[in-house]
Amino acid sequence: MIVRLKREKPHWGARKIRELLVRRLAGDVRIPAKSTAQAVLDRHGLVKRGRRRRRKKAQGTALSDATAPNQLWCADFKGEFKLGNRQYCYPLTVTGQASRFVLLCEARESGPAI
């Protein structure tokens, strides 16, 4: 079925073909994983190679140098850890860049949005 669907829709990849199988066969048979569908397409020579796109690397901003206290503050999430009640805590700190003095340390229920 995977090969037949690929021949019907040559521009579709393994992910779309698998989703179509999920909709068509809904519970009748076990649907293969996307990686299995990709392997089947590859085995039958239905996968084009060499079309990888290069991702653009993120450009950060240059770091500023503070020469006096309170001139520049830095905010940073320090990772996460599990509390006794099995919830995660995400500590957020704010420090003065020149003095490295901790201005704030706050426990958050969620971490940074990435």
Backbone as XML, in Angstrom:
<?xml version="1.0"?>
<chain id="A" units="angstrom">
  <residue number="1" name="MET">
    <atom name="N" x="0.823" y="-1.204" z="0.000"/>
    <atom name="CA" x="0.000" y="0.000" z="0.000"/>
    <atom name="C" x="0.862" y="1.261" z="0.000"/>
  </residue>
  <residue number="2" name="ILE">
    <atom name="N" x="1.979" y="1.205" z="0.725"/>
    <atom name="CA" x="2.856" y="2.375" z="0.806"/>
    <atom name="C" x="3.404" y="2.717" z="-0.584"/>
  </residue>
  <residue number="3" name="VAL">
    <atom name="N" x="3.886" y="1.693" z="-1.288"/>
    <atom name="CA" x="4.447" y="1.903" z="-2.616"/>
    <atom name="C" x="3.364" y="2.385" z="-3.585"/>
  </residue>
  <residue number="4" name="ARG">
    <atom name="N" x="2.181" y="1.783" z="-3.517"/>
    <atom name="CA" x="1.086" y="2.176" z="-4.400"/>
    <atom name="C" x="0.687" y="3.629" z="-4.162"/>
  </residue>
  <residue number="5" name="LEU">
    <atom name="N" x="0.581" y="4.024" z="-2.879"/>
    <atom name="CA" x="0.219" y="5.407" z="-2.571"/>
    <atom name="C" x="1.286" y="6.390" z="-3.049"/>
  </residue>
  <residue number="6" name="LYS">
    <atom name="N" x="2.556" y="6.007" z="-2.918"/>
    <atom name="CA" x="3.634" y="6.884" z="-3.377"/>
    <atom name="C" x="3.567" y="7.053" z="-4.895"/>
  </residue>
  <residue number="7" name="ARG">
    <atom name="N" x="3.224" y="5.997" z="-5.610"/>
    <atom name="CA" x="3.125" y="6.107" z="-7.069"/>
    <atom name="C" x="1.916" y="6.949" z="-7.475"/>
  </residue>
  <residue number="8" name="GLU">
    <atom name="N" x="0.851" y="6.897" z="-6.679"/>
    <atom name="CA" x="-0.321" y="7.740" z="-6.951"/>
    <atom name="C" x="-0.028" y="9.205" z="-6.649"/>
  </residue>
  <residue number="9" name="LYS">
    <atom name="N" x="0.716" y="9.443" z="-5.589"/>
    <atom name="CA" x="1.041" y="10.805" z="-5.137"/>
    <atom name="C" x="2.566" y="10.928" z="-5.038"/>
  </residue>
  <residue number="10" name="PRO">
    <atom name="N" x="3.265" y="11.089" z="-6.152"/>
    <atom name="CA" x="4.728" y="11.084" z="-6.145"/>
    <atom name="C" x="5.376" y="12.197" z="-5.323"/>
  </residue>
  <residue number="11" name="HIS">
    <atom name="N" x="4.677" y="13.282" z="-5.091"/>
    <atom name="CA" x="5.246" y="14.388" z="-4.319"/>
    <atom name="C" x="5.057" y="14.212" z="-2.812"/>
  </residue>
  <residue number="12" name="TRP">
    <atom name="N" x="4.347" y="13.175" z="-2.386"/>
    <atom name="CA" x="4.128" y="12.930" z="-0.964"/>
    <atom name="C" x="5.311" y="12.176" z="-0.371"/>
  </residue>
  <residue number="13" name="GLY">
    <atom name="N" x="5.579" y="12.441" z="0.896"/>
    <atom name="CA" x="6.629" y="11.736" z="1.622"/>
    <atom name="C" x="6.037" y="10.711" z="2.573"/>
  </residue>
  <residue number="14" name="ALA">
    <atom name="N" x="6.919" y="10.078" z="3.327"/>
    <atom name="CA" x="6.524" y="9.007" z="4.241"/>
    <atom name="C" x="5.512" y="9.483" z="5.284"/>
  </residue>
  <residue number="15" name="ARG">
    <atom name="N" x="5.689" y="10.697" z="5.787"/>
    <atom name="CA" x="4.794" y="11.198" z="6.832"/>
    <atom name="C" x="3.362" y="11.336" z="6.320"/>
  </residue>
  <residue number="16" name="LYS">
    <atom name="N" x="3.187" y="11.941" z="5.154"/>
    <atom name="CA" x="1.838" y="12.121" z="4.601"/>
    <atom name="C" x="1.207" y="10.775" z="4.242"/>
  </residue>
  <residue number="17" name="ILE">
    <atom name="N" x="2.017" y="9.882" z="3.674"/>
    <atom name="CA" x="1.500" y="8.559" z="3.308"/>
    <atom name="C" x="1.042" y="7.815" z="4.557"/>
  </residue>
  <residue number="18" name="ARG">
    <atom name="N" x="1.827" y="7.897" z="5.629"/>
    <atom name="CA" x="1.438" y="7.226" z="6.880"/>
    <atom name="C" x="0.138" y="7.807" z="7.430"/>
  </residue>
  <residue number="19" name="GLU">
    <atom name="N" x="-0.005" y="9.132" z="7.394"/>
    <atom name="CA" x="-1.228" y="9.753" z="7.886"/>
    <atom name="C" x="-2.446" y="9.309" z="7.075"/>
  </residue>
  <residue number="20" name="LEU">
    <atom name="N" x="-2.281" y="9.155" z="5.765"/>
    <atom name="CA" x="-3.378" y="8.676" z="4.926"/>
    <atom name="C" x="-3.740" y="7.235" z="5.302"/>
  </residue>
  <residue number="21" name="LEU">
    <atom name="N" x="-2.737" y="6.415" z="5.570"/>
    <atom name="CA" x="-2.992" y="5.035" z="5.999"/>
    <atom name="C" x="-3.741" y="5.001" z="7.326"/>
  </residue>
  <residue number="22" name="VAL">
    <atom name="N" x="-3.361" y="5.885" z="8.239"/>
    <atom name="CA" x="-4.040" y="5.957" z="9.537"/>
    <atom name="C" x="-5.515" y="6.260" z="9.338"/>
  </residue>
  <residue number="23" name="ARG">
    <atom name="N" x="-5.829" y="7.232" z="8.457"/>
    <atom name="CA" x="-7.224" y="7.594" z="8.209"/>
    <atom name="C" x="-7.992" y="6.488" z="7.490"/>
  </residue>
  <residue number="24" name="ARG">
    <atom name="N" x="-7.352" y="5.863" z="6.505"/>
    <atom name="CA" x="-8.052" y="4.841" z="5.719"/>
    <atom name="C" x="-8.249" y="3.529" z="6.470"/>
  </residue>
  <residue number="25" name="LEU">
    <atom name="N" x="-7.256" y="3.148" z="7.270"/>
    <atom name="CA" x="-7.298" y="1.833" z="7.908"/>
    <atom name="C" x="-7.721" y="1.885" z="9.369"/>
  </residue>
  <residue number="26" name="ALA">
    <atom name="N" x="-7.977" y="3.033" z="9.900"/>
    <atom name="CA" x="-8.375" y="3.296" z="11.282"/>
    <atom name="C" x="-8.719" y="2.064" z="12.120"/>
  </residue>
  <residue number="27" name="GLY">
    <atom name="N" x="-7.719" y="1.473" z="12.725"/>
    <atom name="CA" x="-7.936" y="0.365" z="13.655"/>
    <atom name="C" x="-8.000" y="-1.014" z="13.037"/>
  </residue>
  <residue number="28" name="ASP">
    <atom name="N" x="-8.050" y="-1.147" z="11.710"/>
    <atom name="CA" x="-8.144" y="-2.462" z="11.079"/>
    <atom name="C" x="-6.817" y="-3.224" z="11.167"/>
  </residue>
  <residue number="29" name="VAL">
    <atom name="N" x="-5.713" y="-2.541" z="10.947"/>
    <atom name="CA" x="-4.386" y="-3.160" z="11.025"/>
    <atom name="C" x="-3.435" y="-2.196" z="11.725"/>
  </residue>
  <residue number="30" name="ARG">
    <atom name="N" x="-2.287" y="-2.718" z="12.156"/>
    <atom name="CA" x="-1.285" y="-1.859" z="12.774"/>
    <atom name="C" x="-0.608" y="-1.032" z="11.687"/>
  </residue>
  <residue number="31" name="ILE">
    <atom name="N" x="-0.549" y="0.240" z="11.890"/>
    <atom name="CA" x="0.040" y="1.162" z="10.921"/>
    <atom name="C" x="1.544" y="1.243" z="11.196"/>
  </residue>
  <residue number="32" name="PRO">
    <atom name="N" x="2.378" y="1.144" z="10.160"/>
    <atom name="CA" x="3.828" y="1.237" z="10.375"/>
    <atom name="C" x="4.242" y="2.651" z="10.789"/>
  </residue>
  <residue number="33" name="ALA">
    <atom name="N" x="5.366" y="2.723" z="11.443"/>
    <atom name="CA" x="5.922" y="4.018" z="11.836"/>
    <atom name="C" x="6.385" y="4.772" z="10.594"/>
  </residue>
  <residue number="34" name="LYS">
    <atom name="N" x="6.589" y="6.072" z="10.751"/>
    <atom name="CA" x="7.061" y="6.890" z="9.630"/>
    <atom name="C" x="8.402" y="6.370" z="9.124"/>
  </residue>
  <residue number="35" name="SER">
    <atom name="N" x="9.278" y="5.960" z="10.047"/>
    <atom name="CA" x="10.594" y="5.456" z="9.642"/>
    <atom name="C" x="10.477" y="4.175" z="8.832"/>
  </residue>
  <residue number="36" name="THR">
    <atom name="N" x="9.497" y="3.341" z="9.150"/>
    <atom name="CA" x="9.274" y="2.110" z="8.382"/>
    <atom name="C" x="8.772" y="2.450" z="6.992"/>
  </residue>
  <residue number="37" name="ALA">
    <atom name="N" x="7.841" y="3.386" z="6.891"/>
    <atom name="CA" x="7.340" y="3.814" z="5.587"/>
    <atom name="C" x="8.483" y="4.401" z="4.755"/>
  </residue>
  <residue number="38" name="GLN">
    <atom name="N" x="9.354" y="5.171" z="5.394"/>
    <atom name="CA" x="10.509" y="5.745" z="4.705"/>
    <atom name="C" x="11.437" y="4.642" z="4.206"/>
  </residue>
  <residue number="39" name="ALA">
    <atom name="N" x="11.650" y="3.611" z="5.019"/>
    <atom name="CA" x="12.507" y="2.494" z="4.618"/>
    <atom name="C" x="11.914" y="1.739" z="3.429"/>
  </residue>
  <residue number="40" name="VAL">
    <atom name="N" x="10.603" y="1.560" z="3.415"/>
    <atom name="CA" x="9.934" y="0.879" z="2.293"/>
    <atom name="C" x="10.107" y="1.698" z="1.017"/>
  </residue>
  <residue number="41" name="LEU">
    <atom name="N" x="9.899" y="3.001" z="1.105"/>
    <atom name="CA" x="10.061" y="3.870" z="-0.066"/>
    <atom name="C" x="11.501" y="3.844" z="-0.568"/>
  </residue>
  <residue number="42" name="ASP">
    <atom name="N" x="12.438" y="3.862" z="0.353"/>
    <atom name="CA" x="13.857" y="3.830" z="0.006"/>
    <atom name="C" x="14.218" y="2.505" z="-0.673"/>
  </residue>
  <residue number="43" name="ARG">
    <atom name="N" x="13.712" y="1.405" z="-0.135"/>
    <atom name="CA" x="13.986" y="0.071" z="-0.679"/>
    <atom name="C" x="13.494" y="-0.061" z="-2.112"/>
  </residue>
  <residue number="44" name="HIS">
    <atom name="N" x="12.417" y="0.629" z="-2.448"/>
    <atom name="CA" x="11.847" y="0.566" z="-3.798"/>
    <atom name="C" x="12.343" y="1.697" z="-4.698"/>
  </residue>
  <residue number="45" name="GLY">
    <atom name="N" x="13.336" y="2.438" z="-4.233"/>
    <atom name="CA" x="13.915" y="3.503" z="-5.042"/>
    <atom name="C" x="12.992" y="4.683" z="-5.282"/>
  </residue>
  <residue number="46" name="LEU">
    <atom name="N" x="12.088" y="4.937" z="-4.343"/>
    <atom name="CA" x="11.118" y="6.016" z="-4.511"/>
    <atom name="C" x="11.465" y="7.263" z="-3.691"/>
  </residue>
  <residue number="47" name="VAL">
    <atom name="N" x="12.687" y="7.315" z="-3.173"/>
    <atom name="CA" x="13.123" y="8.447" z="-2.363"/>
    <atom name="C" x="14.234" y="9.175" z="-3.108"/>
  </residue>
  <residue number="48" name="LYS">
    <atom name="N" x="14.088" y="10.477" z="-3.243"/>
    <atom name="CA" x="15.130" y="11.269" z="-3.883"/>
    <atom name="C" x="16.134" y="11.699" z="-2.830"/>
  </residue>
  <residue number="49" name="ARG">
    <atom name="N" x="17.393" y="11.569" z="-3.135"/>
    <atom name="CA" x="18.467" y="11.957" z="-2.204"/>
    <atom name="C" x="19.096" y="13.266" z="-2.643"/>
  </residue>
  <residue number="50" name="GLY">
    <atom name="N" x="19.780" y="13.897" z="-1.702"/>
    <atom name="CA" x="20.566" y="15.071" z="-2.038"/>
    <atom name="C" x="19.806" y="16.383" z="-2.079"/>
  </residue>
  <residue number="51" name="ARG">
    <atom name="N" x="18.601" y="16.433" z="-1.558"/>
    <atom name="CA" x="17.836" y="17.684" z="-1.589"/>
    <atom name="C" x="17.777" y="18.333" z="-0.214"/>
  </residue>
  <residue number="52" name="ARG">
    <atom name="N" x="18.786" y="18.093" z="0.600"/>
    <atom name="CA" x="18.783" y="18.684" z="1.934"/>
    <atom name="C" x="18.977" y="20.190" z="1.865"/>
  </residue>
  <residue number="53" name="ARG">
    <atom name="N" x="18.174" y="20.880" z="2.615"/>
    <atom name="CA" x="18.298" y="22.330" z="2.698"/>
    <atom name="C" x="19.184" y="22.678" z="3.875"/>
  </residue>
  <residue number="54" name="ARG">
    <atom name="N" x="20.005" y="23.671" z="3.678"/>
    <atom name="CA" x="20.836" y="24.133" z="4.788"/>
    <atom name="C" x="20.028" y="25.078" z="5.653"/>
  </residue>
  <residue number="55" name="ARG">
    <atom name="N" x="20.113" y="24.852" z="6.919"/>
    <atom name="CA" x="19.424" y="25.745" z="7.848"/>
    <atom name="C" x="20.311" y="26.944" z="8.145"/>
  </residue>
  <residue number="56" name="LYS">
    <atom name="N" x="19.683" y="28.059" z="8.308"/>
    <atom name="CA" x="20.438" y="29.254" z="8.664"/>
    <atom name="C" x="20.786" y="29.186" z="10.141"/>
  </residue>
  <residue number="57" name="LYS">
    <atom name="N" x="22.028" y="29.504" z="10.453"/>
    <atom name="CA" x="22.454" y="29.519" z="11.846"/>
    <atom name="C" x="21.932" y="30.782" z="12.512"/>
  </residue>
  <residue number="58" name="ALA">
    <atom name="N" x="21.505" y="30.627" z="13.747"/>
    <atom name="CA" x="20.999" y="31.774" z="14.497"/>
    <atom name="C" x="22.133" y="32.753" z="14.766"/>
  </residue>
  <residue number="59" name="GLN">
    <atom name="N" x="21.838" y="34.007" z="14.643"/>
    <atom name="CA" x="22.810" y="35.054" z="14.920"/>
    <atom name="C" x="22.465" y="35.695" z="16.254"/>
  </residue>
  <residue number="60" name="GLY">
    <atom name="N" x="23.353" y="35.589" z="17.187"/>
    <atom name="CA" x="23.133" y="36.206" z="18.488"/>
    <atom name="C" x="23.551" y="37.669" z="18.466"/>
  </residue>
  <residue number="61" name="THR">
    <atom name="N" x="23.205" y="38.362" z="19.510"/>
    <atom name="CA" x="23.630" y="39.756" z="19.615"/>
    <atom name="C" x="24.946" y="39.802" z="20.369"/>
  </residue>
  <residue number="62" name="ALA">
    <atom name="N" x="25.724" y="40.798" z="20.091"/>
    <atom name="CA" x="27.010" y="40.956" z="20.771"/>
    <atom name="C" x="26.766" y="41.257" z="22.248"/>
  </residue>
  <residue number="63" name="LEU">
    <atom name="N" x="27.616" y="40.706" z="23.113"/>
    <atom name="CA" x="27.484" y="40.967" z="24.543"/>
    <atom name="C" x="27.952" y="42.386" z="24.855"/>
  </residue>
  <residue number="64" name="SER">
    <atom name="N" x="27.231" y="43.020" z="25.748"/>
    <atom name="CA" x="27.600" y="44.371" z="26.177"/>
    <atom name="C" x="28.455" y="44.278" z="27.428"/>
  </residue>
  <residue number="65" name="ASP">
    <atom name="N" x="29.354" y="45.212" z="27.586"/>
    <atom name="CA" x="30.171" y="45.288" z="28.795"/>
    <atom name="C" x="29.635" y="46.396" z="29.685"/>
  </residue>
  <residue number="66" name="ALA">
    <atom name="N" x="29.329" y="46.027" z="30.907"/>
    <atom name="CA" x="28.891" y="47.026" z="31.881"/>
    <atom name="C" x="30.113" y="47.462" z="32.667"/>
  </residue>
  <residue number="67" name="THR">
    <atom name="N" x="30.237" y="48.744" z="32.881"/>
    <atom name="CA" x="31.392" y="49.268" z="33.623"/>
    <atom name="C" x="31.039" y="49.672" z="35.048"/>
  </residue>
  <residue number="68" name="ALA">
    <atom name="N" x="29.734" y="49.690" z="35.339"/>
    <atom name="CA" x="29.306" y="50.074" z="36.681"/>
    <atom name="C" x="28.124" y="49.209" z="37.096"/>
  </residue>
  <residue number="69" name="PRO">
    <atom name="N" x="27.931" y="49.027" z="38.415"/>
    <atom name="CA" x="26.783" y="48.243" z="38.891"/>
    <atom name="C" x="25.469" y="48.835" z="38.392"/>
  </residue>
  <residue number="70" name="ASN">
    <atom name="N" x="24.487" y="47.990" z="38.152"/>
    <atom name="CA" x="23.141" y="48.335" z="37.692"/>
    <atom name="C" x="23.101" y="48.952" z="36.290"/>
  </residue>
  <residue number="71" name="GLN">
    <atom name="N" x="24.183" y="48.888" z="35.573"/>
    <atom name="CA" x="24.188" y="49.387" z="34.204"/>
    <atom name="C" x="23.555" y="48.367" z="33.246"/>
  </residue>
  <residue number="72" name="LEU">
    <atom name="N" x="23.759" y="47.069" z="33.563"/>
    <atom name="CA" x="23.234" y="45.999" z="32.722"/>
    <atom name="C" x="22.841" y="44.827" z="33.604"/>
  </residue>
  <residue number="73" name="TRP">
    <atom name="N" x="21.625" y="44.343" z="33.420"/>
    <atom name="CA" x="21.156" y="43.172" z="34.154"/>
    <atom name="C" x="21.037" y="41.993" z="33.202"/>
  </residue>
  <residue number="74" name="CYS">
    <atom name="N" x="21.235" y="40.816" z="33.730"/>
    <atom name="CA" x="21.158" y="39.587" z="32.928"/>
    <atom name="C" x="20.103" y="38.673" z="33.531"/>
  </residue>
  <residue number="75" name="ALA">
    <atom name="N" x="19.167" y="38.186" z="32.709"/>
    <atom name="CA" x="18.135" y="37.242" z="33.155"/>
    <atom name="C" x="18.459" y="35.881" z="32.554"/>
  </residue>
  <residue number="76" name="ASP">
    <atom name="N" x="18.294" y="34.825" z="33.363"/>
    <atom name="CA" x="18.684" y="33.500" z="32.894"/>
    <atom name="C" x="17.895" y="32.430" z="33.629"/>
  </residue>
  <residue number="77" name="PHE">
    <atom name="N" x="17.386" y="31.437" z="32.874"/>
    <atom name="CA" x="16.813" y="30.247" z="33.493"/>
    <atom name="C" x="17.966" y="29.296" z="33.797"/>
  </residue>
  <residue number="78" name="LYS">
    <atom name="N" x="17.984" y="28.721" z="34.977"/>
    <atom name="CA" x="19.099" y="27.884" z="35.421"/>
    <atom name="C" x="18.818" y="26.394" z="35.297"/>
  </residue>
  <residue number="79" name="GLY">
    <atom name="N" x="18.008" y="25.995" z="34.338"/>
    <atom name="CA" x="17.680" y="24.581" z="34.209"/>
    <atom name="C" x="16.418" y="24.279" z="34.988"/>
  </residue>
  <residue number="80" name="GLU">
    <atom name="N" x="16.233" y="23.020" z="35.318"/>
    <atom name="CA" x="15.051" y="22.655" z="36.092"/>
    <atom name="C" x="15.395" y="21.511" z="37.040"/>
  </residue>
  <residue number="81" name="PHE">
    <atom name="N" x="14.558" y="21.360" z="38.061"/>
    <atom name="CA" x="14.709" y="20.231" z="38.977"/>
    <atom name="C" x="13.338" y="19.850" z="39.497"/>
  </residue>
  <residue number="82" name="LYS">
    <atom name="N" x="13.218" y="18.602" z="39.933"/>
    <atom name="CA" x="11.931" y="18.100" z="40.408"/>
    <atom name="C" x="11.814" y="18.330" z="41.914"/>
  </residue>
  <residue number="83" name="LEU">
    <atom name="N" x="10.666" y="18.837" z="42.320"/>
    <atom name="CA" x="10.383" y="19.089" z="43.730"/>
    <atom name="C" x="9.864" y="17.813" z="44.402"/>
  </residue>
  <residue number="84" name="GLY">
    <atom name="N" x="9.687" y="17.865" z="45.704"/>
    <atom name="CA" x="9.165" y="16.718" z="46.447"/>
    <atom name="C" x="7.761" y="16.316" z="46.019"/>
  </residue>
  <residue number="85" name="ASN">
    <atom name="N" x="6.979" y="17.254" z="45.497"/>
    <atom name="CA" x="5.618" y="16.945" z="45.049"/>
    <atom name="C" x="5.587" y="16.489" z="43.585"/>
  </residue>
  <residue number="86" name="ARG">
    <atom name="N" x="6.760" y="16.183" z="43.022"/>
    <atom name="CA" x="6.932" y="15.670" z="41.649"/>
    <atom name="C" x="6.662" y="16.709" z="40.562"/>
  </residue>
  <residue number="87" name="GLN">
    <atom name="N" x="6.554" y="17.971" z="40.919"/>
    <atom name="CA" x="6.436" y="19.037" z="39.925"/>
    <atom name="C" x="7.824" y="19.600" z="39.661"/>
  </residue>
  <residue number="88" name="TYR">
    <atom name="N" x="8.003" y="20.127" z="38.461"/>
    <atom name="CA" x="9.292" y="20.721" z="38.127"/>
    <atom name="C" x="9.325" y="22.188" z="38.518"/>
  </residue>
  <residue number="89" name="CYS">
    <atom name="N" x="10.493" y="22.644" z="38.904"/>
    <atom name="CA" x="10.736" y="24.040" z="39.233"/>
    <atom name="C" x="11.777" y="24.566" z="38.249"/>
  </residue>
  <residue number="90" name="TYR">
    <atom name="N" x="11.510" y="25.747" z="37.692"/>
    <atom name="CA" x="12.415" y="26.390" z="36.751"/>
    <atom name="C" x="12.887" y="27.697" z="37.375"/>
  </residue>
  <residue number="91" name="PRO">
    <atom name="N" x="14.076" y="27.719" z="38.000"/>
    <atom name="CA" x="14.527" y="28.950" z="38.651"/>
    <atom name="C" x="14.980" y="30.004" z="37.637"/>
  </residue>
  <residue number="92" name="LEU">
    <atom name="N" x="14.457" y="31.209" z="37.812"/>
    <atom name="CA" x="14.828" y="32.354" z="36.982"/>
    <atom name="C" x="15.655" y="33.295" z="37.847"/>
  </residue>
  <residue number="93" name="THR">
    <atom name="N" x="16.831" y="33.664" z="37.352"/>
    <atom name="CA" x="17.679" y="34.586" z="38.103"/>
    <atom name="C" x="17.899" y="35.856" z="37.297"/>
  </residue>
  <residue number="94" name="VAL">
    <atom name="N" x="18.038" y="36.951" z="38.010"/>
    <atom name="CA" x="18.414" y="38.231" z="37.421"/>
    <atom name="C" x="19.635" y="38.701" z="38.199"/>
  </residue>
  <residue number="95" name="THR">
    <atom name="N" x="20.722" y="38.960" z="37.481"/>
    <atom name="CA" x="21.969" y="39.387" z="38.120"/>
    <atom name="C" x="22.461" y="40.669" z="37.484"/>
  </residue>
  <residue number="96" name="GLY">
    <atom name="N" x="23.244" y="41.411" z="38.244"/>
    <atom name="CA" x="23.931" y="42.580" z="37.697"/>
    <atom name="C" x="25.176" y="42.079" z="36.971"/>
  </residue>
  <residue number="97" name="GLN">
    <atom name="N" x="25.381" y="42.511" z="35.727"/>
    <atom name="CA" x="26.486" y="41.958" z="34.960"/>
    <atom name="C" x="27.846" y="42.369" z="35.512"/>
  </residue>
  <residue number="98" name="ALA">
    <atom name="N" x="28.008" y="43.585" z="35.938"/>
    <atom name="CA" x="29.301" y="44.047" z="36.447"/>
    <atom name="C" x="29.590" y="43.474" z="37.833"/>
  </residue>
  <residue number="99" name="SER">
    <atom name="N" x="28.604" y="43.510" z="38.727"/>
    <atom name="CA" x="28.831" y="43.081" z="40.107"/>
    <atom name="C" x="28.586" y="41.593" z="40.326"/>
  </residue>
  <residue number="100" name="ARG">
    <atom name="N" x="27.823" y="40.959" z="39.417"/>
    <atom name="CA" x="27.397" y="39.561" z="39.536"/>
    <atom name="C" x="26.510" y="39.357" z="40.765"/>
  </residue>
  <residue number="101" name="PHE">
    <atom name="N" x="25.968" y="40.445" z="41.302"/>
    <atom name="CA" x="25.066" y="40.398" z="42.441"/>
    <atom name="C" x="23.715" y="39.848" z="41.983"/>
  </residue>
  <residue number="102" name="VAL">
    <atom name="N" x="23.152" y="38.907" z="42.752"/>
    <atom name="CA" x="21.853" y="38.330" z="42.408"/>
    <atom name="C" x="20.764" y="39.290" z="42.871"/>
  </residue>
  <residue number="103" name="LEU">
    <atom name="N" x="20.023" y="39.814" z="41.907"/>
    <atom name="CA" x="18.952" y="40.752" z="42.200"/>
    <atom name="C" x="17.628" y="40.030" z="42.426"/>
  </residue>
  <residue number="104" name="LEU">
    <atom name="N" x="17.460" y="38.861" z="41.793"/>
    <atom name="CA" x="16.212" y="38.117" z="41.886"/>
    <atom name="C" x="16.497" y="36.649" z="41.617"/>
  </residue>
  <residue number="105" name="CYS">
    <atom name="N" x="15.862" y="35.798" z="42.383"/>
    <atom name="CA" x="15.848" y="34.360" z="42.093"/>
    <atom name="C" x="14.419" y="33.918" z="42.348"/>
  </residue>
  <residue number="106" name="GLU">
    <atom name="N" x="13.712" y="33.558" z="41.284"/>
    <atom name="CA" x="12.287" y="33.255" z="41.372"/>
    <atom name="C" x="12.012" y="31.858" z="40.868"/>
  </residue>
  <residue number="107" name="ALA">
    <atom name="N" x="11.208" y="31.094" z="41.614"/>
    <atom name="CA" x="10.800" y="29.757" z="41.184"/>
    <atom name="C" x="9.615" y="29.887" z="40.243"/>
  </residue>
  <residue number="108" name="ARG">
    <atom name="N" x="9.737" y="29.300" z="39.052"/>
    <atom name="CA" x="8.693" y="29.378" z="38.035"/>
    <atom name="C" x="8.121" y="27.992" z="37.777"/>
  </residue>
  <residue number="109" name="GLU">
    <atom name="N" x="6.833" y="27.929" z="37.393"/>
    <atom name="CA" x="6.202" y="26.650" z="37.068"/>
    <atom name="C" x="6.510" y="26.167" z="35.662"/>
  </residue>
  <residue number="110" name="SER">
    <atom name="N" x="6.929" y="27.096" z="34.799"/>
    <atom name="CA" x="7.291" y="26.709" z="33.432"/>
    <atom name="C" x="8.564" y="27.408" z="33.041"/>
  </residue>
  <residue number="111" name="GLY">
    <atom name="N" x="9.299" y="26.767" z="32.150"/>
    <atom name="CA" x="10.590" y="27.294" z="31.720"/>
    <atom name="C" x="10.451" y="28.265" z="30.569"/>
  </residue>
  <residue number="112" name="PRO">
    <atom name="N" x="11.572" y="28.595" z="29.952"/>
    <atom name="CA" x="11.555" y="29.555" z="28.853"/>
    <atom name="C" x="10.828" y="29.001" z="27.640"/>
  </residue>
  <residue number="113" name="ALA">
    <atom name="N" x="10.131" y="29.854" z="26.922"/>
    <atom name="CA" x="9.464" y="29.461" z="25.677"/>
    <atom name="C" x="10.521" y="29.482" z="24.584"/>
  </residue>
  <residue number="114" name="ILE">
    <atom name="N" x="10.712" y="28.336" z="23.971"/>
    <atom name="CA" x="11.749" y="28.223" z="22.935"/>
    <atom name="C" x="11.123" y="28.220" z="21.580"/>
  </residue>
</chain>
